[in-house]
């Protein structure tokens, strides 16, 4: 399995984990583990785009602070969900080009 496909699967799993916590009440849980994992996966994804420009440059690392307000925690989970979903889309959409280059 390629690094690209592994990242896609890990990002999808991260989304599933966050969905479970969100439905259980995201305001009562720490956001930090999700933020850290997203930032690490984003760093790995950046290695697949050597020029580091283009669409990958639109993704930023997320601040690893855990808000105290439950509604703010919920917003952080939403941001991670949106960003990870967009990163999955980017990785999937560039998969064909990467496969062609590797042949």
Secondary structure, DSSP 8 states (H G I E B T S, - for coil): --HHHHHHHHHHHHHHHHHHHHHHHGGGS-SHHHHHHHHHHHHHHHTTSTT--GGGGG---------SSHHHHHHHHHHHHHHHHHHHHHHHHTHHHHHHHH-
